[in-house]
Amino acid sequence: MARLRQYVMGYDIGCNRRRRRALRILRPCADLYQDSVFDCRLTADEADAIQQSLTEHLDEQDALFCIALPEATQSWQLGTGLEPLTAGLLVIE
């Protein structure tokens, strides 16, 4: 079974159309995201496939990064959150 790793992925894309396309690719696989930076738990094959899919839609002036975090990396959250009983969303207070 493939091992999940924590990845931080992000982009700097000037064109709104390409930026929306990148967002549609990354949003479903992200645990959390803020603007154009995504925190994802993926296998190495999944991360490679996402990078390949994104690079097919980028222009030469666009930028993309994918950082595989060390396996012992602890995730940190600033602030507190409450999970509503009826929703799968995280509400930040």
C-alpha positions as a LaTeX table, in Angstrom:
\begin{tabular}{lrrr}
\hline
Residue & $x$ (\AA) & $y$ (\AA) & $z$ (\AA) \\
\hline
Met1 & 0.00 & 0.00 & 0.00 \\
Ala2 & 1.32 & 3.44 & $-0.92$ \\
Arg3 & 2.27 & 5.71 & 1.95 \\
Leu4 & 0.60 & 9.12 & 2.38 \\
Arg5 & 2.83 & 12.15 & 2.82 \\
Gln6 & 2.09 & 15.75 & 3.63 \\
Tyr7 & 2.64 & 18.13 & 0.69 \\
Val8 & 2.40 & 21.88 & 0.45 \\
Met9 & 1.44 & 22.95 & $-3.08$ \\
Gly10 & 0.94 & 26.42 & $-4.44$ \\
Tyr11 & 0.90 & 28.53 & $-7.54$ \\
Asp12 & 1.31 & 32.07 & $-8.83$ \\
Ile13 & $-0.78$ & 32.30 & $-11.99$ \\
Gly14 & $-1.54$ & 35.59 & $-13.72$ \\
Cys15 & $-4.46$ & 34.52 & $-15.93$ \\
Asn16 & $-7.85$ & 34.13 & $-14.22$ \\
Arg17 & $-8.86$ & 31.21 & $-16.46$ \\
Arg18 & $-5.68$ & 29.21 & $-15.75$ \\
Arg19 & $-5.87$ & 30.10 & $-12.05$ \\
Arg20 & $-9.46$ & 28.80 & $-11.79$ \\
Arg21 & $-8.42$ & 25.60 & $-13.56$ \\
Ala22 & $-5.55$ & 25.08 & $-11.09$ \\
Leu23 & $-7.94$ & 25.70 & $-8.20$ \\
Arg24 & $-10.36$ & 23.06 & $-9.55$ \\
Ile25 & $-7.49$ & 20.55 & $-9.74$ \\
Leu26 & $-6.08$ & 21.20 & $-6.26$ \\
Arg27 & $-9.16$ & 21.93 & $-4.14$ \\
Pro28 & $-10.55$ & 18.35 & $-4.08$ \\
Cys29 & $-7.26$ & 16.87 & $-2.83$ \\
Ala30 & $-6.45$ & 19.53 & $-0.22$ \\
Asp31 & $-7.17$ & 19.11 & 3.47 \\
Leu32 & $-6.82$ & 22.86 & 3.91 \\
Tyr33 & $-6.07$ & 25.76 & 1.61 \\
Gln34 & $-5.57$ & 29.50 & 1.78 \\
Asp35 & $-5.78$ & 31.47 & $-1.45$ \\
Ser36 & $-3.20$ & 29.73 & $-3.68$ \\
Val37 & $-1.46$ & 27.48 & $-1.11$ \\
Phe38 & $-2.77$ & 23.98 & $-0.42$ \\
Asp39 & $-2.01$ & 21.46 & 2.33 \\
Cys40 & $-2.50$ & 17.95 & 0.92 \\
Arg41 & $-2.01$ & 14.37 & 2.11 \\
Leu42 & $-1.10$ & 12.36 & $-0.98$ \\
Thr43 & 0.89 & 9.40 & $-2.17$ \\
Ala44 & 3.95 & 10.19 & $-4.26$ \\
Asp45 & 2.12 & 8.97 & $-7.39$ \\
Glu46 & $-0.87$ & 11.23 & $-6.68$ \\
Ala47 & 1.41 & 14.23 & $-6.13$ \\
Asp48 & 3.20 & 13.51 & $-9.43$ \\
Ala49 & $-0.11$ & 13.18 & $-11.29$ \\
Ile50 & $-1.39$ & 16.49 & $-9.88$ \\
Gln51 & 1.85 & 18.26 & $-10.80$ \\
Gln52 & 1.66 & 16.85 & $-14.32$ \\
Ser53 & $-1.97$ & 17.92 & $-14.68$ \\
Leu54 & $-1.18$ & 21.42 & $-13.45$ \\
Thr55 & 1.89 & 21.93 & $-15.66$ \\
Glu56 & $-0.17$ & 21.06 & $-18.75$ \\
His57 & $-2.27$ & 24.18 & $-18.09$ \\
Leu58 & 0.49 & 26.63 & $-17.09$ \\
Asp59 & 2.13 & 29.33 & $-19.15$ \\
Glu60 & 5.86 & 30.09 & $-19.00$ \\
Gln61 & 5.36 & 33.09 & $-16.69$ \\
Asp62 & 3.28 & 31.06 & $-14.20$ \\
Ala63 & 4.88 & 29.44 & $-11.16$ \\
Leu64 & 4.07 & 26.19 & $-9.35$ \\
Phe65 & 5.62 & 24.63 & $-6.27$ \\
Cys66 & 5.19 & 21.29 & $-4.56$ \\
Ile67 & 7.06 & 20.60 & $-1.32$ \\
Ala68 & 7.05 & 17.15 & 0.28 \\
Leu69 & 7.29 & 17.67 & 4.02 \\
Pro70 & 9.37 & 15.27 & 6.14 \\
Glu71 & 7.34 & 12.37 & 7.50 \\
Ala72 & 7.85 & 13.47 & 11.11 \\
Thr73 & 6.46 & 16.96 & 10.42 \\
Gln74 & 3.76 & 18.01 & 12.84 \\
Ser75 & 0.89 & 20.08 & 11.48 \\
Trp76 & 0.07 & 23.32 & 13.30 \\
Gln77 & $-3.10$ & 25.33 & 13.25 \\
Leu78 & $-3.28$ & 28.93 & 14.34 \\
Gly79 & $-6.56$ & 29.87 & 15.99 \\
Thr80 & $-9.38$ & 27.63 & 17.06 \\
Gly81 & $-12.08$ & 25.96 & 15.05 \\
Leu82 & $-15.43$ & 24.39 & 15.71 \\
Glu83 & $-16.94$ & 21.69 & 13.57 \\
Pro84 & $-20.72$ & 22.12 & 13.26 \\
Leu85 & $-22.68$ & 18.95 & 13.97 \\
Thr86 & $-24.53$ & 19.12 & 10.66 \\
Ala87 & $-21.72$ & 20.13 & 8.34 \\
Gly88 & $-18.35$ & 18.89 & 7.21 \\
Leu89 & $-16.95$ & 22.42 & 7.26 \\
Leu90 & $-14.56$ & 23.99 & 9.75 \\
Val91 & $-15.68$ & 27.32 & 11.18 \\
Ile92 & $-12.91$ & 29.58 & 12.50 \\
Glu93 & $-13.81$ & 31.89 & 15.39 \\
\hline
\end{tabular}
